[in-house]
């Protein structure tokens, strides 16, 4: 089930999910140490790390590359707090 979640929800890229971390999650689910839901939550933590980059990309796309990426990133981080 972890693989299904990856295919459907991490298709844009793994964010900070390393191969070792993925292998660990899959192994723990396979051994019954984690439920499918817990494994999905673990993947969500890794996937959330890539959200700011997604939004910066959307701003850059909307402004046809004219926005200052660093300024957009700082604005996102200031609003997260």
Secondary structure, 3 states (H helix, E strand, C coil): CHHHHHHHHCCCCCCCCCHHHHHHHHHHHHCCCCCHHHHHHHHHHHHHCCHHHHHHHHHHHHCCCCCCHHHHHHHHHHHHC
